[in-house]
């Protein structure tokens, strides 16, 4: 399961993982080598900072390399969601931050010869039930200052009951961008270490110390300031795990006979349908996204992915699937990203999270805001992205409901497995069974059996099997693990305990 962007990339060795003592010090350490982390690192390096980027896997292995990569200011029904909780001023600040992120990103691509395609973006109703939401988004976008228009019809092969259009947005393959950012970082004496998972951060008299797990052992890295650009912060201080809801969504790429629908589309009504085209060396592809669910809480995500594939083949007869992948995103309780200090009044550790599936523009906006703050400045629109702000009260009821659900899933996870005692995992399946004092998670993938503890090392939730990704997913805060228990992503920083 490899994304269109990550497939067929040339092999390259991992960036060195801190073998030398001298490599373990920097003015600023950025954790996470996706779009947010690498743009932040480059901006700081341009200002003369000594920057080290630590990446647990490989650059782009997280959401950036698995996104639909739409560089759009029209973001589904995002502006309606913001205006339901915040003032028009805040909505305009959010739009301005995304505009500056978009302008920086497209400008960088043009300067460095990175291919991108300019396309119109659409938020549309796929049934009469979705029209009211689409109309509301039209007015919300106008309130935020976006030059949108309403269309009653569109030349598309799928149901279209009216929608919003924003002209001249963009889309691209994000990996050439990361390649160029890594190259520029090196040219400016910055460093990237891959296969370097940060497990904890502590304060000391000399600044911050990061405990980092590498393939050759654990090491300490010392820095004055740290940026956590890891999707969701890997530190519990600040409680961001309780202010975010983790979501997975799935993408399919198809080779399609004839012409592929132009433009970037996303529906207002469920089930969500997201489409765009993508040029490749082997011809153009259609990308279809959807089948989303809260991490660890879908009983049969594979069935939803199959339904998405069926939908695509229905509306594009003869479509041949070439790629399949998934991504993880985090929805903030108050509808706005959290970008800034991990705790109020702190200037040592910063976070960037809550982009809610629109990380291409929000991620760069976050990098602009963070680098400006670290260098002593402030973006005019930064209030809408603040990690701590009075406007967070607007998300209190959502956060309370989210955490009540988390509590229910915690209890359910510990109690339900007793009903499965003696159950065996079938091929490409996983099952958690046993009494609460002796739970085990068994899986069989491609004939290989694994048994691990199902207890998530983050806060003790019980993982569930994801039959689409073939992973163990925690329903509390979204940590994910391979069948053998190896940590993939999430607020957890350690693997599941292995049995035997």
PyMOL commands that set and color helices and strands:
alter all, ss='L'
color gray80, all
select helices_A, chain A and resi 21-24+35-46+64-66+78-83+88-111+128-143+174-187+240-242+301-315+359-374+382-385+390-420+436-438
alter helices_A, ss='H'
color red, helices_A
select strands_A, chain A and resi 25-31+51-55+70-71+116-124+149-151+163-172+191-194+197-204+207-214+217-228+244-255+264-267+273-278+285-294+320-332+338-341+349-353+429-433+440-445+448-452+463-466+471-474+480-481+487-489
alter strands_A, ss='S'
color yellow, strands_A
deselect
rebuild
show_as cartoon
